[in-house]
Amino acid sequence: MRIPTARTLVILAIVLASGVGGFTLRGLLTPPPPPAAPPASSPVDGLQAAFVGVAQRVRPAVVNVGTVQIARRAGPQNPGLFSDDPAFREFFERFFGGGRPGGGGEFRLPSLGSGVIIDKRGDVLTNFHVVKGADRVTVRLGSKREYSGHIVGTDTKTDLAVVRFEPESDLAVATLGDSDALRVGEWAIAIGNPFGLDQTVTVGVISATGRSDVGIAAYENFIQTDASINPGNSGGPLVNLRGEVVGINTAIVASGQGIGFAIPVNMVKRVIAQLVERGRVTRGWLGVSVQPLTEELARSLGAPSSRGAVVGRVYAGSPAASAGLAQSDVIVSYDGTPVSDYHHLQRLVAETDVGKRVSVEIIRQRATQTLELRVAEAPDLPAR
């Protein structure tokens, strides 16, 4: 028997590798197929990414607004009451910053709130009640840098204020959105400093819009949200999923869970433009007090529906008096805009340029009339 040579064995191995049993050399040399693509992102992943993106984009523009109010005492009221107790004196000085209990001197009342940067020159929007009575204002950025600030202007009737500080570098600035486009059920994100905890983000939805009769400010058109707004959140932004500021957080219902209110940003825009320009807000004024138009009143006054406002009083010498408006007139249209209710009328008038001539459609003794008048500047009466 003939023994195969080494060359014969090599050839045999190649033949076997290339064809026997369907096993091919090409299969050994071909790289494996690429791994299957990962499954497409789920809606949950997309929503989570949206929240994270908004937080990363807006948080740098949210600041801590700290204030100090110096309270002064004229003189002793109860001299000797605890005044000789070293432990009490130490406690008093530690928490109130000086002075003597029961004696003259001064002590500091610190307060914390939130704000949002609206201009690269260092303008910060916040609530009036955050800076009310402040002797000193401090602005602390998310980077922990602190700056001394000063109040540019305040508006008690909407609970808004603008504080300015001098930045040393470029600032992150928040984008203001359109609160008129909000829909109930949209996501809402509140950012602020609740209980002094910096840069906290909470999430909820827009629960309602156009809330009034809340008793917080003279002009109310609040956004209601269930995004957590806690002490210290006041003045911080309420943001939509596009990262746009749609409101300024201002208050909560103390007796309710998850009921917070924010000032709509479209109202804010009109106020801050005047605060930055001249430090105060001027508003239009007709010179009437108005009241709700109930269904019963509408029937008795001959109005077709309860949409409108009833004139309760006309002030002497006012634009309304000059134009002939009278008590019990039902105002159904103002400057071409149908009036929803008396709050709506108050906002429409307040937002009118002083000196502008407007037409007012009324129902008087079941007949429709149109009166012309020139809007005056609202007197500086204290907010309720």
C-alpha positions in Angstrom: 0.0 0.0 0.0 1.2 3.4 -1.0 1.7 5.9 1.9 0.5 9.5 0.9 3.1 12.1 0.7 3.0 15.3 2.6 1.9 17.2 -0.5 -1.0 14.8 -1.0 -2.2 15.4 2.5 -2.2 19.1 2.1 -4.3 18.9 -1.1 -6.7 16.5 0.6 -7.2 19.0 3.4 -8.0 21.8 1.1 -10.5 19.7 -0.8 -12.3 18.7 2.3 -12.4 22.3 3.6 -13.8 23.6 0.3 -16.6 21.2 -0.3 -17.2 18.2 1.9 -20.5 18.2 3.7 -21.3 21.7 2.5 -18.6 23.1 4.7 -16.7 25.9 2.8 -13.6 27.8 3.3 -15.5 30.9 2.3 -17.6 30.5 5.4 -14.6 30.4 7.6 -13.2 33.6 6.1 -16.5 35.7 6.0 -16.9 38.0 9.1 -19.9 37.4 11.2 -23.0 39.5 10.6 -23.2 42.7 12.6 -25.2 42.5 15.8 -28.9 43.4 15.6 -29.7 47.1 16.1 -30.9 48.0 19.6 -34.7 48.4 19.8 -36.0 51.9 19.1 -36.3 54.2 22.2 -39.6 53.8 24.0 -42.0 56.8 24.6 -40.9 56.7 28.2 -37.2 57.1 27.3 -38.1 60.0 25.0 -40.2 61.7 27.8 -37.4 61.2 30.3 -34.9 62.7 27.9 -37.1 65.7 27.4 -37.3 66.3 31.2 -33.6 66.0 31.6 -32.9 68.3 28.6 -35.2 71.0 30.0 -33.6 70.8 33.5 -30.1 71.1 32.0 -31.1 74.0 29.8 -33.0 76.1 32.3 -31.4 75.4 35.7 -28.3 77.6 34.9 -30.7 80.6 34.5 -32.4 80.0 37.9 -31.0 81.8 40.9 -31.4 82.0 44.6 -32.6 85.4 45.8 -31.6 86.1 49.4 -32.7 89.2 51.3 -32.0 90.7 54.6 -34.4 93.1 56.4 -32.9 95.0 59.3 -35.4 95.4 62.1 -34.7 98.1 64.6 -35.9 98.5 68.2 -36.5 102.0 69.6 -35.7 101.1 73.2 -36.2 98.7 76.1 -39.7 97.3 76.6 -39.0 94.7 79.3 -35.5 95.5 80.7 -34.2 92.6 82.6 -36.5 90.0 81.0 -33.9 87.2 80.3 -31.3 89.9 79.6 -28.9 88.6 82.2 -29.1 85.0 80.9 -25.9 84.3 78.9 -27.5 81.3 77.1 -30.4 83.4 76.0 -28.2 86.3 74.8 -26.1 83.8 72.8 -29.2 82.3 71.2 -30.7 85.7 70.4 -27.5 87.0 68.7 -26.9 83.8 66.8 -30.3 83.7 65.2 -31.1 87.4 65.0 -27.7 88.9 64.2 -27.2 91.3 67.1 -29.0 93.6 69.5 -30.3 92.8 72.9 -33.6 91.2 73.7 -35.8 93.7 75.5 -33.4 96.5 74.6 -32.5 98.9 71.8 -30.5 97.9 68.7 -31.2 96.0 65.5 -31.4 92.4 64.3 -31.6 90.9 60.8 -34.5 89.0 59.3 -33.2 86.8 56.5 -35.4 85.4 53.7 -34.9 83.2 50.7 -36.7 82.9 47.4 -36.0 82.1 43.7 -35.6 84.1 40.6 -34.8 83.6 36.9 -32.4 85.5 34.7 -34.1 87.3 31.8 -31.3 89.4 30.5 -27.5 89.0 30.0 -26.8 92.3 31.8 -28.0 90.7 35.0 -31.7 91.3 35.3 -33.5 88.8 37.5 -37.3 88.3 37.6 -38.8 87.3 40.9 -41.8 88.0 43.2 -42.4 91.2 44.9 -43.1 89.4 48.2 -39.6 87.8 48.0 -37.9 91.2 48.1 -40.5 93.2 50.0 -38.9 95.4 52.7 -35.4 94.2 51.8 -32.4 96.3 53.0 -30.0 94.0 51.2 -30.4 91.6 48.2 -28.1 88.8 47.3 -28.2 86.8 44.0 -26.6 83.4 44.1 -26.1 81.5 40.8 -26.2 77.8 40.3 -22.4 77.9 40.2 -22.5 79.1 43.9 -21.2 82.5 43.0 -22.8 85.3 44.9 -23.5 88.9 43.9 -24.9 91.9 45.6 -28.1 93.0 43.8 -30.4 96.0 43.9 -34.1 96.3 43.2 -34.9 97.9 39.8 -38.6 98.0 40.2 -41.6 96.4 41.8 -45.3 95.9 41.0 -47.4 95.0 44.0 -50.5 94.5 42.0 -49.1 91.5 40.1 -46.5 90.5 42.8 -43.6 90.9 40.5 -40.1 92.5 40.9 -36.9 92.9 38.9 -33.5 92.7 40.6 -30.2 93.5 38.9 -26.7 92.4 39.6 -23.4 93.0 37.8 -22.2 89.7 36.3 -18.5 89.0 35.6 -19.1 86.7 32.7 -21.8 85.6 30.2 -25.0 84.4 31.8 -27.5 81.8 30.9 -30.8 83.5 30.1 -34.2 81.8 30.2 -36.5 81.9 27.1 -39.9 83.4 27.7 -42.7 81.4 26.0 -46.4 82.0 25.3 -48.7 81.4 28.2 -51.8 82.0 26.1 -51.0 78.8 24.2 -51.1 76.6 27.3 -53.6 73.7 27.4 -54.8 72.0 30.5 -53.0 68.7 30.9 -49.7 69.8 29.5 -46.6 68.9 31.4 -45.3 71.6 33.7 -41.8 71.8 35.4 -41.1 74.0 38.4 -37.6 75.0 39.2 -36.4 76.8 42.3 -35.0 76.7 45.8 -37.6 75.2 48.1 -36.6 75.3 51.7 -33.2 76.7 50.6 -32.4 73.6 48.5 -30.8 74.9 45.4 -31.8 74.1 41.8 -34.7 71.7 42.7 -36.8 70.4 39.8 -40.4 69.2 40.2 -42.8 67.9 37.6 -46.6 68.1 37.2 -49.2 69.3 34.8 -51.1 72.5 34.0 -54.2 71.9 36.1 -56.1 75.1 35.0 -55.6 78.5 33.5 -57.3 81.9 34.1 -57.7 81.4 37.8 -58.9 84.5 39.7 -60.5 85.3 43.1 -57.4 83.6 44.7 -56.8 86.7 46.9 -53.1 87.0 46.1 -52.8 90.1 43.9 -55.0 92.8 42.5 -54.8 91.5 39.0 -55.1 87.7 38.9 -55.1 85.4 35.9 -53.1 82.5 37.4 -51.9 79.3 36.0 -52.8 76.4 38.4 -50.4 73.5 38.5 -49.7 70.4 40.6 -46.0 70.7 40.2 -44.7 71.0 43.7 -44.2 74.7 44.7 -42.9 74.9 48.2 -41.6 77.8 50.4 -38.5 79.2 48.6 -39.9 78.3 45.1 -41.5 81.8 44.9 -40.1 83.7 42.0 -38.8 80.7 40.1 -40.0 79.7 36.6 -42.7 77.3 35.6 -41.5 75.7 32.3 -43.0 73.7 29.5 -41.4 70.7 27.8 -39.7 73.0 25.2 -37.8 74.7 28.0 -39.7 77.9 27.8 -40.8 79.9 30.8 -44.6 80.0 30.8 -45.1 81.3 34.3 -43.5 82.6 37.5 -44.3 80.5 40.6 -45.9 82.6 43.3 -48.1 80.8 45.8 -49.7 77.6 47.1 -52.9 76.8 48.8 -51.8 76.1 52.3 -54.8 73.8 53.0 -54.5 71.9 49.8 -52.1 69.3 48.4 -50.6 69.9 45.0 -52.3 73.2 44.3 -49.9 75.9 43.2 -50.3 79.1 41.2 -48.0 80.9 38.7 -48.3 84.3 37.1 -48.7 83.7 33.3 -45.6 84.9 31.4 -47.6 87.0 28.9 -48.7 89.2 31.8 -45.2 89.2 33.1 -43.8 90.4 29.8 -45.9 93.6 29.9 -45.0 94.3 33.5 -41.2 93.8 33.3 -40.9 95.9 30.2 -42.1 98.9 32.3 -40.2 97.9 35.4 -36.9 97.8 33.5 -37.6 101.0 31.6 -38.9 103.2 34.4 -39.1 101.2 37.6 -42.9 101.3 37.9 -46.0 100.2 36.0 -48.7 102.5 34.6 -52.1 101.1 33.9 -55.2 102.2 32.2 -58.3 103.3 34.2 -61.9 103.9 33.4 -63.1 105.1 36.8 -65.6 102.4 37.5 -66.0 99.6 40.0 -67.4 96.4 38.5 -69.0 93.3 39.8 -69.9 89.8 38.5 -72.7 89.4 36.0 -74.7 86.4 37.4 -77.4 84.7 35.4 -80.1 86.3 37.6 -78.6 89.8 37.1 -78.3 89.1 33.3 -82.0 88.3 33.1 -83.1 91.4 35.2 -80.8 93.7 33.2 -81.7 92.3 29.8 -78.3 90.9 28.9 -78.4 87.9 26.6 -76.0 85.9 28.7 -73.8 86.1 31.9 -70.8 87.1 29.8 -69.8 90.6 30.7 -69.4 92.9 33.8 -71.9 95.0 35.7 -71.0 98.6 36.6 -71.4 99.0 40.3 -70.1 102.5 40.7 -68.9 105.4 38.5 -66.3 107.7 40.1 -66.8 111.5 39.6 -64.5 113.1 37.2 -63.4 109.8 35.7 -63.3 108.9 32.0 -66.4 106.7 32.6 -68.3 109.6 34.1 -67.3 111.9 31.1 -68.5 109.2 28.6 -71.8 108.7 30.4 -71.4 105.3 31.9 -73.9 104.6 34.7 -74.5 102.2 37.5 -76.1 98.9 36.4 -74.8 99.2 32.8 -73.6 95.9 31.5 -70.2 96.1 29.7 -70.2 93.4 27.0 -67.3 94.6 24.8 -64.2 96.7 25.3 -62.2 98.1 22.5 -63.6 95.4 20.1 -62.9 92.5 22.5 -65.9 90.6 24.0 -65.8 90.7 27.8 -65.9 87.3 29.5 -66.3 88.5 33.1 -65.3 91.4 35.4 -61.8 90.1 35.9 -61.3 90.0 32.2 -62.5 93.6 31.9 -60.1 94.7 34.6 -57.2 93.2 32.8 -58.2 94.6 29.4 -58.4 98.1 30.9 -55.2 97.8 32.8 -53.3 96.8 29.8 -54.6 99.7 27.7 -52.2 102.5 26.9 -52.9 105.7 28.8 -54.6 108.3 26.6 -55.9 105.8 24.1 -59.5 106.3 22.8 -61.6 103.1 23.1 -65.2 102.1 22.4 -67.2 100.4 25.1 -70.4 98.4 24.2 -72.9 98.3 26.9 -76.5 97.1 27.6 -78.7 99.6 29.3 -82.4 99.0 29.9 -82.3 96.0 27.5 -80.9 98.2 24.7 -77.3 98.1 23.3 -75.3 101.3 23.1 -71.7 102.2 22.3 -69.8 104.8 24.2 -66.4 106.4 23.4 -63.9 107.4 26.1 -60.2 108.2 26.6 -58.4 105.9 29.0 -56.7 107.7 32.0 -53.8 106.5 34.2 -54.9 104.4 37.1 -54.3 106.2 40.5 -51.7 104.5 42.7 -54.1 102.9 45.1 -52.8 100.1 47.4 -53.2 96.6 46.2 -55.6 94.4 48.1 
